[in-house]
Amino acid sequence: MASRAMMRWKPKATIFALVCLALVTKHGILDYVGVARPACHQAIQSPTALHAEAAEDILRTVAVAGATGKTGRLVVAELLRSGYASEVLAIVRNVTKAAEVLDADDSRIRVVSCNLEDKAAAQDVWADAEAVIWCLEGQTGLGTLAAAFPAAQQQDEGQPRMVMCSSAAVTRPTWSRTKQERFPGCADIPIVRLNPNDILGNKRLAENVLRSAGMPYTIVRPTGLNDKWPPGRPLLSQGDFAVGRISRADLASVLVALLQEPVATGKTFEVTSVAGYPKPRNGYGQVLAGFDSDTSSTKSSVWRRLAQKFWPASRVEGSDAATYSVLQQLLPGEEQDSAGLAMGQTYEQYDQKEEGRLGPRGGERVPTTSTN
Ligand SMILES: NC(=O)c1ccc[n+]([C@@H]2O[C@H](COP(=O)([O-])OP(=O)(O)OC[C@H]3O[C@@H](n4cnc5c(N)ncnc54)[C@H](OP(=O)(O)O)[C@@H]3O)[C@@H](O)[C@H]2O)c1
């Protein structure tokens, strides 16, 4: 009798048990007793954090190379604020500076003094972190770190495991003269015209180092970094036509959000910001899905070079012209003449016919390192 009663199916009890099992499996039992839930998950959630929650895999430990830089420190903060990471490995060359610019009281930040050119150190990073956001100036250690990525995961088709902050304009010095003349608002801006220490060439090389390393990556090329520029909507585009401004905080939010975007893997794109617009609630997946991967854009650029020999440039570059036209309309200021700027001159100074901090156009006192 007793055993027959026990075997009788109880639908309500079964459904209750299944719901409990699903919840415990999804979040972990400790979440429900409030023991292991990291503080970052208790913060008020932003749209990007909600997007992260919806993703299947939430990254736990993320390394930031260049964590003491002006962008790097904001990336550290954003990783924790958004809930994407429960721990950040802040990879730095100067621990004294790290103590000054990173939140020393936050136990979720682990400062690691590390020479990434050292293969063993690079391997240690991958042993401890699921992903890296690269915010370093220069490429020292980028190749070693990429090469140290565990071989077993090289063909991983999922999320990017290295998000690299590069720079808009890196390809423009290599454009043909015809293309440069066709798109002066991109090709004749101060950083391309002056290109101190071939900073753009070095970044282009660094991008290629990462592309050929065989790991899941994404490369983000921001336009001019300006922390006075109001918060806005990061606008992604391809073709290296973006000119304008983005604050480092907005850039940090994009770099972090990309860790959750599998469709960003293997792609390179620019980012600028439209001030005043809110950030997209559902992330960047939809726009990224329409972007070319680096392998397909290499093939199409071979086709383009061939086509240019037989068709007029206007027909071959139709989509480039359209992208250029839209992005030029988003330039800051009223004159909207990026080619007229001197290095170090703001769009507002240009509108007011005021000289920039480095002198007049054509006579600038060029700094040795600057991408402004
Ligand atoms: N400024 C712009 O308008 C602009 C536009 C587009 C792209 N970008 C690029 O965006 C990235 C972030 O810019 P940011 O203004 O945040 O840079 P930043 O404040 O100058 O930070 C650069 C980071 O690189 C580290 N670093 C520099 N040289 C190094 C070396 N030889 N070895 C190891 N570490 C080195 C610095 O370490 P320390 O903290 O120890 O000095 C710092 O962590 C840079 O790659 C920049 O080129 C800038």
The ligand as an ORCA input file, in Angstrom:
! r2SCAN-3c Opt
* xyz 0 1
  N      44.293     59.363    -27.683
  C      43.475     59.100    -28.667
  O      42.768     59.977    -29.193
  C      43.383     57.691    -29.191
  C      42.580     57.439    -30.308
  C      42.440     56.125    -30.748
  C      43.114     55.103    -30.119
  N      43.929     55.374    -29.063
  C      44.595     54.236    -28.424
  O      43.816     53.817    -27.318
  C      44.654     53.136    -26.372
  C      44.349     53.660    -24.977
  O      44.601     55.031    -24.936
  P      44.852     55.770    -23.538
  O      44.804     57.216    -23.795
  O      43.986     55.162    -22.503
  O      46.351     55.316    -23.283
  P      47.305     55.652    -22.028
  O      46.589     56.304    -20.922
  O      48.507     56.321    -22.594
  O      47.700     54.179    -21.544
  C      48.589     53.413    -22.258
  C      48.957     52.184    -21.459
  O      50.033     51.559    -22.139
  C      51.065     51.313    -21.188
  N      52.336     51.385    -21.917
  C      52.776     52.387    -22.714
  N      53.969     52.064    -23.222
  C      54.280     50.833    -22.729
  C      55.381     49.952    -22.869
  N      56.416     50.263    -23.635
  N      55.344     48.766    -22.212
  C      54.303     48.438    -21.442
  N      53.245     49.230    -21.252
  C      53.226     50.407    -21.893
  C      50.923     52.387    -20.138
  O      51.529     51.937    -18.953
  P      51.820     52.973    -17.725
  O      50.478     53.231    -17.122
  O      52.722     52.207    -16.850
  O      52.418     54.199    -18.349
  C      49.402     52.459    -20.034
  O      48.930     51.423    -19.218
  C      46.086     53.407    -26.805
  O      46.578     52.263    -27.454
  C      45.947     54.549    -27.797
  O      46.943     54.560    -28.780
  C      44.053     56.640    -28.589
*
